[in-house]
Amino acid sequence: MYEFTIIVPVYNEEENLERVEKELLAYTKIASKKTSILFVNDGSSDNSQALIEAICKRNEAFNFISFKDNRGLSAAIKAGFDTVESPLVGYIDSDLQTDPEDFNLLLKHIDEYDLVTGVRADRKDKFVKNMSSKIANGIRRTFTHDGMDDTGCPLKVIKTDYAKRIPMFKGLHRFLPAMILLQNGKIIQVPVKHFPRMAGTAKFGLWNRLIGPLMDCFAYLWMKKKYINYEIKSKG
């Protein structure tokens, strides 16, 4: 029985998948909790699906689900949350700009907290990407008061029962800590390593990093006002 499942959203990442397999397989051997990997192929139009199937065939701990069409990062993460059965779930981007070994840093805190997110120390992105991310995070904090500095960091661990209750919609992957707070959960951020992209191309431009998140903040406010939170006391 796996204790922890890592979701890996994939969209046209054929150049990265061999490295993803190597590094995540290595992580499963040193993971502090028994770990499985779930690829979510977000309607890739390259050779990603064939590579994913080959990886899963030769590695028992690797599985996949595949979308018929491209539906975006939030949909891929939500599908992963809905699919996993382990008590803990996390995710990492397939560009591997973060280090899977840092999941062990996050897992140290998961008994006390309901979501642990990485915060990218010494980011290796270009100036425009770094600045737009800082501005977007500042805007988001103003709306959500979640206290998080880097919700876009693609390295998170969440208790699965909390993750499954998140009403995901497009763009809401940036608001995962805030959605845990709506469930009266506890959150913390932990510094993690960050690397330049080794292969493939980034899927987000300035609109996605700055204007999109601003619009998503209004969607979050609507969600917060309408959010239903309950706890079952007993069953008969």
Steps between C-alpha positions, in 0.01 A plus 500: 500500500648832393501784753577781257417559132682758288291643216701599192297710252634458147435711193738451205801411713651219292847650539478486879329168572810279500653727763171508692499121516861484616468763772161392636604134503809601697280697740271203568806314633580770759149634569407533866160349416419221254440692178327446167494722190191601301552662160207710379539550125317824425419425137859512372538516122859374491637156592447546875224239532704221342793583726275509808355159417848353459613650830198363685543157344853461635444662841247351741459821702418710189145541364323743271173652393467679166261777394330487163573872450719767658321640805774688686707460813219546752293229332798262498565557870131462587479174303801377693341593832183315400694189396750443780424265789802562723452713815748759373525658156749738345595632161804606304532649153645279227763764417671403829605853589449381857671201660291191589731439797356816658171315548668351807540853639129564454395162638674580829223751571191319369401344833453847648370678189240419233690658210875555473619701201846572375626853452766525231824634647740673259272456197678424172239652267539801275447852638158555341369167627632565852357851519160407360483212749586730793235751393238227453578352840468842661160555340384154607610551862301825509186311399548177697710595806654152479848625596665291227786647296507259205179304439616435144779276630437158338588303812224438753377232741137490611294265713284326244168546679556877485615486136189310390274768650657781295248622238756548225445732207735644239779697663423385852824302528649834609259508794551157653624636836205740516257217424646297787448801729133507393478148642650626829819311416855598594764597243873569498766583241849348491799620290593261217760496223430634152675434169490638144281312251717233335279410201169582337330838512300684765124483448418835661552854374459839665119479479493170690740621768355847565166592342353151536574474874344844560177382336518177698507701824146618432394141435655406836306773680178368348597147604581613854160664535317190374724233655321234707702357787375223728627219720308178562469429871361147482343240270227244562 
